[in-house]
Each structure stands twice: as structure tokens, then as C-alpha cells.
């Protein structure tokens, strides 16, 4: 993996074909490395140093070498896999530098690339759009020329340069074997001219190329003590994977705390009698139990009801239990626990009050479990999760490297880089209810598409991915006394965590839209408790200015009603009331927010006068956050303008364009995205109102854009509902407009 400009990405592949006039050095074909690498890099001396560092418990071992650019190119053309991987990193880094420097140059003075776009946007374009076709064509031309102007494989043969390489082998934190290889490359040129007269870029100092690989033992090796074995596909049969869970869980067992469960019913497994339901009052003090998080699907019929409670307390019918629950019983037993909490069997499904009470303590149920089993790879309860896992995939395909030993023999190890965890491949990550179950659990044992994973409040372990991979899941702060803290940094972290969690939550699906606020209420309650903030139907009073500026994530393709194949389509607005229109909970689909520090945003003639929410059960303040919303009203003072509008064209990353009321229908002055499909909205029949909230105060911009709420009038005077979010390209559109009081429901 290449680390460049604060990001990481796989290097682009290169062609290793040599032309007819190219001379290829002698190559070790079986080993796939050149003679230089065999004689100067992966030597018996290196092998001995790696063994010595391992025996002396040193965590790293390094070597350095240098080569001329022309020799290095010859090895690349000879298909030396090691040299090819380094060349891929160098060329990719140079190409990224070109675009990074070009972007910085465009923002270094008063005339920026953004200002050029402003001019296009404000010139009064006809209905053929914003001229994106011409712009994309020029970018493609720039892309082709940039590859010629930055660095190419040919430059290494035509110019004299020096490549300096430092290779560091790193041992894992748990295993005393080498798991990672870090490479730092510096490239300096004695002659710099290209065919087009440009200077070749030096890559050294802060511009040095940083690459990271994983190292694995190779199956042909007679000794696998230096490097770990590749976890393969983690193909474990049901019984073996349950045993594997027991082994994986063992190192964490001594860290567990076992608080008393607040649930009324738990699930008990007795070896002699089989599983049964046990009532809360029958549980021992400080009971140790496991919780299950899984996808119900549409076929789960064996659930707890008022009529079957007594029967299930006597015993459960194993032949009717879904496969996922049977697998969870087996894992629970293998882990050495006697009790398992499963919502379908521990909540009376046809008792409304019981359901409401259990939802109110859902966060506590999962937080207090010894561990939560997450059946991530099952799309329904009937599938089960103890199954053969997928083989690993790679960002950098592994290749073999031979290394000599002092005995004159050759051993092999593999170099590559596995792909990061792909959440979309686990069905559980598409369901809304399961998000808070994972986040609020103290410890998670995750049965994923590619194997077993561990996640807790302090660490993550994913044997099927690289050890330096980014976190698989967002975390919420766990300090129970956080509400008493005055540390602003911690408040910022909590705010950031909420936005990440909320955005992830809105990308997931719910069977019943009425659960939109309920399915995240346990997280909201936890944050309210720790921060002292006031919760307002999915928003926070203390961050209301920014929270009100949520918007549907801009689509990458046209998303107007009736258009298919969109990344974040317009869903029909629900006829069942969930939340006020100014809350993200009133619509379906992924939403995003402006984050603190994320852009230079400040209030633009905007003031919040009041924001009130009424819940259906206002007589129970202790359950305030878990009750359905009855209504909510937002009162603000702002500048409002009415606009004509038209649908955007396919390929535009917006839903509609706003048209200047003074200049006519051909003059585009802004754009907007709708929150949901509004059947009564048609361009020729309906104007939209833009309520200005913030100005984006970018440096070196001639025109500053204004953003705010897209609203529609209701029948009552000065009463509106939100229907979207807009951006107008210049503050001048609001010149001369007076502030007025507006109510939004």
C-alpha cells in the first residue's frame, strides 16, 4: 500500500513488457526476482539477521541498498516482482504529486479553479446543463499529459538517477514473527529533462515514497518460523468454528466484568435438559450471559408470545429453532456460558408494553453482556452463521520471494497486501437495528464473510486483514462519567462519533419506517447521558445550527422520480408520521452533515428562535428518548427567496437547478437536492423557497456560496415544511432581502 498526502491506496499496476531493443538482465525465473535482488537484498546475511533479531526479541530489522535508475528499470522489464512492486509505488506517487501540486497551485492566488466554475455557473446557461461534457474532456486530456509530464518507465532508461531503498521487517504485536514490511524509497536525478522539456521530479525527503506490504510464510518453505502463515480462507466447519470462537475468546476472558442483567427473560442452556426460557427473577445474582445480534429476515416464526411463555419455560423445540439461534447456542456453550439473550425469545413479541420497556433498556442489555455474538454473514435467521468463509482478497497480489540461508538452501516467503474489511459483504451491516447492538456492546465476536473477528472498547482483531488496516467499525466513547467532564476535546470526539454513527445508520434499512428514531434511541440516550445535551427528534439542541443542515448525500447519477440505478435514490416520503420535516428521521436514505471544522461555514443572517418536540407519552419523562414523536416545530429568523426550478440532467450530481427569478428560466443560480420524492412537486407548477442558513467563507473566492433549507409553504400563513437542501452560488442573490420569522413543522 502506498501512503501519500495523508491517504493510502494500492499502487497502479505497470506493464513489464520489454521492447525489442531492451536488454534484460539475468533473472531467477522460479523465484521471480532479479539477480541483483538475489545477490544483494534477500541474502543469507539478511536471513541470519532476521533470525537473530527474532531470538533477541527485537521488533524490527532493516537493510539499505542503492541502485542506478537504469539498472532498476532493467530489472522491472525483466519482470522482477520485487522491483516491479517498487516501481509501481514510485510512478503512482509521482502521478499523485502532479495532481496534488496542481490543486495547490489553483488555490494559491485569488483566481482559483473554483472561481472559474463560478463564472460558468453564473453566466446564464441554456437547458443543456453546465457544460460538464467539455470540462470532462479537458480533464481527460490533462490526465493523459500528466502521465507524460510526471514520471514514466522510459524516464528511468533515458536519464541517470539514483534510487535509495530502506526495507524494514516488522514483527507482529502478538506473534513473534515478521508480519509487515515497510519500504522507504528516495529517487534523485542527475539529469532531469524529459522529451517535452519538463524537469523530472525528485522524490526524497518529505516526498520520499512510503510503501507497506504484508509478509507471509510460503507453503514451499521448510521452516515457517520467520513469517506468519497466510490465514487462507479460514474455512472452518460449524463445530470447528465454534471451537475457534472459544480459542479466540480465551485471551479476553480475564478482562470481563459481569453486571446484573436488567432483562426480564434470558435464555438458558442446560446440558442435560436442553435449552429453555428462564425468567429474570430466577436468574442468579451477577449473571454472566451472551447476547446475539442477527438479521431476522422474513421467515422467523418461532418467537416468544404471551400464549407460549409457559411452554417455552419448560423447554424449546430444537426442530423449530432457526439455524442462526442454534449456532449461537453452540458458540455460547463452547465459550463456557450458560445463558444467551435473543430478542425473539426474550421479548414477548405480542405484548406492546413489554416491547416498549425492552427497547428502553436495549442499550443496557447489550452493554452488560459478557460478549455479543454478531451473526454478520447471515441474511436471515434460517441461514446460520457457522459456515465456510471466503478466501482472502488482495489490494496487492502476493508474490514469492526466495531468501538464502547460511546452509546454502533457499526458503520462500510471500509479499502482498490484503484488502480491508468490506462491510457491504456482511448482510447485518444493511440493517438499522443491528448498528446500536454492535456499538453499545462491550465486546463483539463477529462471524463475518471472511472469518472470525473481535471488537471491543479498546481494540479490534481481524486475522483476515492487514494489521495496520483502518478500524472496521466506528466507536462511541465509553466513559460513564463523561457528562461530568468539562473537557471540550472529549465533547468534540463525542460529536464526531455521533455524526459518523448517524450517517452510517441512515444508510441502513428498516422493515418498519416508524422505527426510525427507536432503532437508534439507545445510542442517543447514551450520548445524552454522557454529554448532557438535549435530544430533539434526532438532532441536538447544542449543535442545532449545524444539525439542521443535514442533507441527502448527492447522487452520482440522476435520481429524479422514476429513474433507476441511482446510488442514493429519492424514496417516497412516508405517509406515516415519524418526525418533523426538519429532522433527518422524516426521510429514508443516506444523509450527511457539515462537520465542525469541515468547511468555513458561518451563519448568514440566520437565527434560531425556538425548537420544540412533543412525544406521545409525555407523562413518562424517564422514557422521553424512547417514545414516538407526536409533533415538532422549529421557528427561525432568516432571509427567504422563491425560485423557479428545473430537473437536472443525467450525470449531474444534484436533483434540480434553481433559476434566477429576475433573469428567466435559462439563468442557473443554484442547485438543490430533495429529501424525498414529493408527488405534488412539478417545475412548471410549483416554486420552491430557499431559506438561507450559512455562507461558505472560502479563501480566495470571488463569490461565496450560500446554503440552507429548501422549504414549501403549507396552507397556514408563514408555516412551511422542509423538502430539501440548496446551494446558491453567490450571496448577492440575497442582497436587499429582509429577515423574517418562519415556522417549519
N, C-alpha and C positions, 0 to 999 in steps of 0.2 A: 504494500500500500504506500502511496505517495502522500506525504504531508506537505502542504503548500498553502500559504496565505491563510492559515487558520482552518483549513479544511483538509479532509482526507478523501482520496479517490484511487481506484485502480489505475495504474499507468495504461496508456493506449498500447495495443499490440503493434509491432513493426514487422515489416517483411524482411526475411533473412536471405532472400534470393540474391545471389551474386551475378553480375553481368559476365559476359564472355571475356572481358578484359580484366576481371578481378582475379587476384591470386589469393587462394585460400590457404592458411597455414595448416600444418598437420593437426588433425583433430582426433581425439579419443571418441570414436563413434559410439561405442557401447555406453560410455559414461556421459556423453552429451556435453562435455566441456572441452575447451581448447587445451593445447599443450601448455600454454602459459599458466592457466588456472591449475592444471595438474601439477606442474613443477614448482610454482611459486606461491600458490594460495592454499589449496587443500592438500597439504603435505603431511608427512609423518610427524614432523615437528609440531604442526598445529594439533594433530590428533593427540599427541603426548601432552601438550599444554592444556587441552580441554580436559583430559583425564586428571591431570594434576590439580587444576582449579576445582574440579568436581570433588576430588578427595579432600581438598583443603577447605571445602565449604565456601569458596569464593563464588559470588553470584554472577560474575561476568568474566569474559576473556576476549581480548581484542587482537587484531592484526591490522597492519597497514601495508599498502603497496601502491606503486605508481606505474603508469603506462603512457606511452605516446598515443595521441588520438588516432593516428593511422594504424598502429598495431591493434588498438582496441576495436576499430572498425572492421579490420580483417577478421578478428575473432567473431564478431557479430555476424558477418556474412558467412562464416564457416559454421554457423548455427550452434555456437557455444551457448547453452541455455543460460548459464550464469551471466555471461556478458550481454546477451540479448535482454535479460530482465533489467540489467542496469541501464542499458541504452534506452529502453522503453521509459524508464523513470526520468532520464535526462531530457529526452525530447518532449515528453509530456510537461515537465516542469518549465521548459523554455517556452512552450506554447501558452501555458497558463500565465507566465510572466508577461508575455506580449499583451494579452487581453487585460491583465491587471494594470499594467502601466498605461495602456490606452485609456482605461476607465479613469484612472487618477488624473491623467492629463486633461481629460474632458471636464474635470471638476476643479481644476487648479486656477481658473480665472472666471471672470464674470460671464463669459459666453460658454455655456455648458451644453452637453448633448440634450439635457432636459429642456433648455430654453429653445433649442431647435424644434423639439417636439411641441412645445407650447405654441410656437409660431404656426405649425401645421394645424394644431387643434383649433386655433382661434381665427383661421383665415376664411371660414365660411365655406366648408367643403360641400360638394353635392352628395347625393344619396349613394354614391359608390364607395362611401366609407372614408377612412383616414389615410388612404394611400399606403396601406401596410404592405401591399404586394411589392411596390417599388423599394420600400425600405428593406424588406426581407431579401430582395435580390442583391442589394448593395452589401448587405451583411455577408451573404454567401461569397461574394467577390472578395470582401475583406478577409473572410475565413481562408480562402484559397491563398491569397497573397501573404497572410500572416504565417502560414506554414513555410513559405519560401523565405520570408524575412526574418524569422526567428532562428531556427536551427534545424538542420536536416542531416540525414545519414551521410549524404555526399560531402557535407562540410568537413566531416572527420577525415576524409581522404584527401581533400584539396588544400587543407590548412594544417599548420603544425600547432598542436596543442598538447597539454599535459593533463592527464586525469589522475587525481589522487583519491584513493579509496581507503576508508576505515570500516572494518567489519567487526561488529561486537556480538558475541554469542551470549545470551542471557538465560539464566536458569529460572524456572517457574517458582512461584511463591510457596507452593505446597510440595511439588515433586522436585527431587534433587537431580533433575535432568534439564538439558537445554531445550527451551520451548520457543524462543524468539531469536531472530537475527535482525539487528539494526545496521543499516548501511548509510554512511555519510560520504557523499561524493563532491569533490571540487574539480572544476574544469577551468583552466586558464589558457588563453590563446596567445601565441607569439605573432601569428598573422591573423588578421580579423576580417578581411574583405570577402564578401560573397559575390556571386555573379551579378547581382543587381546593385552592388556598390554599398551595401549596408554593412555595419560592423557586427561581428558575431558577439553574442553576449557571453561575458564571463559568468560562471556560476560558482561563486566562492563567498566565504564569509556568511553574511545573513542570507545570501542567495544560494548557498550550498544545497544540494539535493538530499533529502532525507527519505529513505525507504525502510519499510518494515516487512519482514517475512516471518512465517511460522516454520519451525523445523520439526520433522518427524523421523522416526526410525523407519528404515526401508525393509520390506519383507525379505529381501535377499541377504540382509545383514546377519552375520553370525553372532553379533553382540548388539543388544539394544539398550545398553546402559547409558550411552551419552545422550540420546534423544528419546522423547516420549513416543509411544506408538500412536498412529493416527486413529482416533476414536471410531473410524469407519462409519457404518450406518447405525450403530447402536441397536442392532437387531436382536431384541430380547423378546422371547415368548412371554405370555401372560405371567406364568409363575416366576420365571426368571426376572422379569421386570419388577414384580412385586418384591422379590428378594433384593434386587438392585436398589429399590427405594429404601429398604431397611439399611443397606450399607451406606447409601448417600446421606441418610438422615443421622446416622450414628455420630459423626463429629459434632453435631449441634445439640445433641440430646442434653448435655450437661448445662447448656445455656438457658433451657426452657424455664419459664415460670408458669404456674398453673392456677390462674384465678378461678373463682367460682362462676359457673355459667348462670346467666340470667334467663335462659330459655326455659319454657315450661316443660318441654318434652325433649328428650335426647334419644339417640338410637344406640342400642346395646347389643353387643355380640358376645354370646356365651358359647364356649367350645362344645359343651355337652348338649345344649338345648337349641342352638342356632340363634339367629338374630330376632330381636323383638323390640317393641317400643317400651321405654321406661319413662315414667312421669318425673317431672322436676323434683317433686317432694321426696321421691325415692332415691335420688342421686346422693352419693357420698359427698361430704364436705370437700371443697377444693378439688373437684373432679377434673380429671385430665381427659380431654376429648379432642377429636379431629373433626374438622368441618370440610364439606365438599362444595366446590364451586363448579358448575357444569351448565351445559346448554340443555334445556328441557326438550326442545323440538315440539312436534305436534302429536306425538304418539304416546305420551306418558299418561297412563290411566290409573296406575296403581298408586294412589295417593291417600293421605290421611283425611278422613271426613268425620263428622260427628257420629255418624252411624257405625263407622268401622274402628273407632278408637279402642273399644274394649277388645275387639277381636285382634287388633294388631299389638296390643299389650301382651297378649298371650303368645304371639308368635307371628312372624311374617312368612308369607308364601313365597319361597325362593323361586318357584317356577314363574311367578308373575313379576318379580323384580326386574327392572330394566338392567341391561348389561353394565351400564356405567356405574350404577349403585352396587352391583355385585363386585365389580372390580375395586370400587372404593372400600368395600368390606374387607376384601383380601389384603389390600395395601394397609389398611388400619390394623388388621391382625398382625401382619408382618412387622409393622413398626412397634408392636407391643402395646397398643392401646385397646381399651375395651369399649369405648363409646365413640359414636360417629353422629354428627349433626348433618341432616339432609333436609332441605326446606320442604320437599314434597311429602316427607314422612314425619316432620317435626313441627309443622304448622298445620292447623286444622283448616283445610282449603275452602270449606263452605261456611266458615264462621267469620263474618265480617270484622267483628271486634277483635278476634284473635289475630287475624291477618294484620289489622292496623297496629295492634300492640307489638307484634313481632317485627314489623317493618321499622317501628320506632327504635328498637334495640338491635337492629341488624348489624350496625357497626360494631357493637359490643360483642355480639356472637362471634364474628369473625376475628376481631382483635384478640379475644380471650382464648381462642382455640390454641392448642399446642402447636398445630400446624394445619394449614389448609391444603387439601388435595385439589389441584386445578386440572380438571379433565379438558385440557385445551384443545386436543386434537379430535374431539368427537363433536359432530354437528347435531347430535341428538342423544337422548338418554339411552336409546336402544342400541347404540353402536359400541359402547365400551371404549376404554382408552388404553388398555394394556395390549399393545399391538406392535408389529414390526415398524421401526422408524425408517425414515427416508435416509438415503446416503447423503453425505455432506456435499454441498456445492461450494464453489470457489470463486473469489474475486481474481486471484492469481492461480492459475492451474499449477498443480505440483509437478516438479521435475526432479529427477535423481541426480545426486552429486556423489562421486566417489571420493573417498579420502583414504590416503595411505596410512598404514600403521607401521610401528617400528619393526614389526616382524616381516615386513615386505608384502603383507596381504592388503587387500582392498576391502573396505567396508563402505556401505552406502547409507545416505540419509536423503530425505526429500525436503525440498523447499517449495513453499506455496503460501497462500493466504486464503483462509476460508471465508465464506460470506457471513455477513452479520445475520442475526435473527430476523426473520421476516414475519412480523405479527399477522399479516393478512392471511398467512397459510394456516393459522390456527383458528378454527371456527369460533371459539369462545371470544375472540377479540372483535367479533362483529356484533356482539350482544351488549346492550346497555347495562342491564342489571349486574352483570358479572364484573364490571370495572371496579365498583366500590368494594366488592367482595375481595378482590385481589389487593387493592391498595390499602384497605384497612386491616387486612390480615397481618399478623406479626411475622409469620413465616409461611412461605408458599413452596410446595413441592409440585412442579409443573410438568405435566406429561404432554410434551409438545410433538409437533410433526416430525422433528428430527431427533427426539430423545428427551431425556430427563434433565430438568433444570431446577435450580434452587434460587429463591429470592427471599430476603428478609430486610429488616430495617437498616442493617449495616453493610450488607454485601449482596452480590449476585454471583452465582456459579453456573456457567454454561459450558460443559465439557465439549459440546459440539461446535463451539465458535472460538474465535481468537480471544486470548486473554485480555488484549487491550481494546476490545470492541466497546462501543458506547453502551450505556445502560439499556437493557431491554425494556424497562418499564419506568415511568415517572414515579417519584416517591413523594409522600406527604410528610411534613415534619412530625416527629413523634413525641416531642416534649410535652408532657401533660400539663406542665405549669407555664406553658408559653403565654397564656393570657395575662400572666402577671409580669411578663418581661416588657421592658421599655426599649429593647434593642431594635432599632429601626431596620438593621440588616436582616434580622430574622423575619420581621414583617414583610420585607421585600421578597425574601425567599418563599414565604408562605403565599404571597400574592402570585408569584411566578408559578408556583406549584399548582395553585387553583386554576390559572388560565390554561396551563398545559393539560391538566386533567379534564377541565370543562370542554376544551376543544376536542380532545380525544373522545370524550363522552358523546358529543353531538355527531360524531361520525358513525356512531353505532346505531343499531336498530332496536326498536321496541315493538312487541306484539300489540300492545295497547298504548296509544298515544297519551291517554290520561295519566300514565305512569311517568311522564317526562320529568317532573320535579321529584317524584317519590324515589325514583331509581338512583338519584344522586344525593338524596337528602341526608344520608348518613355521613357522607363526606362534608357536606355543607354544615351539618351540625357540629362535626369535629372542628372545622375551621373556625366557626363562630365561637366555640368554646375556648379555643386556644388563642384567638386573636382579639376577641371582644367586639368584632364587627357585627353590624346589623344586616341580616339577610332579607332581601326584598325580591321574592319570586325569581331567584336565580342570579340576582345582582347584589352588590354590596353597597350600602349607603356611603361608606367611607371612600369608595372609589367610583362613585356613580357617574361622574363626568366621563371617564374612560369606559366604564362598563356599558353605558348606553350606546357606545359606538361599535358594538359588535356588528358583524355583517357576514352574510353568506360568503364562503370562500369563492373568489372569482372563478368561473368555469374556464376550462381550456378550450371548450367548444361551445357553440351556441346552445343555450339552454331554454329557449323560449318554449312555451307550452306546445306539446306535440312533437318536439324534436327529441330523437332518441340518441343513445350513445354519448351521453354527457358525463363528465367526471363528478359533478355535484349538481344534479338537475333540480329544477323547481318542482317541489312537491305541492300538491293541492293543500291549501290551508284547511286545517281541521274544522269541522262544524261543531265539535265538542270543545267547550271552553277549557283551556288548561292554564292560561296565564295572560297577563296584559300584552298587548301587541308590542310594547317596548321591551319585553323580555324575550331572550332567545328561546325560552321554553315554549313560546307560542308557535314555533315552526319546526319543521323537520329538515335535517341535512346539516352538514359541517358548517360551523361558524368560527370566525377568527376575530381577534381583537387588536387594537393598538396597545402595545405593552409599554409600561413605563420605561423611558429611555430608548424605546424602539424607533421613534421618529421625533422630529422637533415640533411637536403638536402643542398648541396652546388655545385657550378659549377665544372665540371670535364673537363678541357681542352676545354672549350666552350666559344665562344664569338659571340655576335650578331653584325654583321657589318651594316645591314640596313634592314628596313621593310617598304614597300610602298604599298599603296592600291589606286586604281583608281576607281572612281564611275562613273556611266553612265551619270550623269548630273553634270559635274564638273564646269559648268558655274554658278551654284547656291550654293555657299558655305554656305548660311544660312540653306539650306536643306541637308547639307552634310550627316548627320546621317540617313536620311530617304530615300536616293536614293539607288537603287540596285548596287551591286558591279560589276565592269567590269572585274577587274583582281587584283592580288596581288602577290608580290614577296618578299620572305624572303631570305636574304643572311647571312650565318653564317660561322664561322670557327670552326671546330670540328674534332674529330677522328671518322673514319667510318670503319666498318668491314663488310664483306659479310659473310652470314651464309646460310648453308643448313637448312631445317626445316621439321617438320612433324606435322600432326594434333595431338592434344591432345586426350586423351581417354574420353569417357563419365564419368562425375563426376568430372573431373579436372576443376579447376576454372581458366582456361585460354583457349585460342583458339589453340595456337601452341606451340611447344617446339623448341628451337634453338639448333642446333647441331654443335659441335666444328669442324671447317674445318680441323684442324690438326689431330684430334683423330678419325674421322669417324662418321657414322650415329648413332652409339649406345651411343655416349657420349653427354649427355644433359648438356648444359652450360647456358641455359637461357629459358625464356618464353616470350610470347607476345600476345597481343590482337589486332585484326584488328579493324579498324574504321568502315568499311562497307564491304559488300560482293563484292569481286573483281572476276568476272567470269574468268579472264585470269590467276588467281593465282593457281598454282598446285605445290606441293612439289618437284616432280621429274623434273619439267621443269623450275622453277624459284627460284633464290636465292633472299634473302632479305638483305637489307643493314641496319645496326644499327648505327645511328648517336648518339654518346654519348653526354648527356647533363649534368647529375648530378650524384653525388655519395651520397649514403645514409650513413652518417658517424655515425652509431650506436656505442654506447659504448660497450666494452666487446665483440666485434665481431672479429673473426679471419679473415673473408673475408668480404669485403664491396661491396654490390651490386651497379651496375651502371644502370641507367635508361636513356631513350632517345627516339628519334623518329625512327619508322620503316619506311623506305623510299624505293621507287623503282625508277630505272633510267628511264628517258624519252629519246627520240631519240637524243636530243641535248646534247652535252658533258657537264658533270657536272651540268646537270639540273635534278631535282628529284621532285617527289610528295610524300606527306606523305600518308601512308596506315595503320599506327597503332602506338602502343607504346610498348616498350620492357623493360625487366629487365634481365640483365646478372648477374650471381651470384657472380662474382668476378672482381675486377679491373684488375687482371693480364691478362685477355683476351685482354686488350687494350695496354699492355706493348709493346713498340717498334713501335707503330703505330704513324705516324706523323699527325699533324693537317693539314687540307686542307680547302679551300673555297668551299662552296656548296650553290647552288641556289635551293630553293624549291618554287614551284608555287601552 
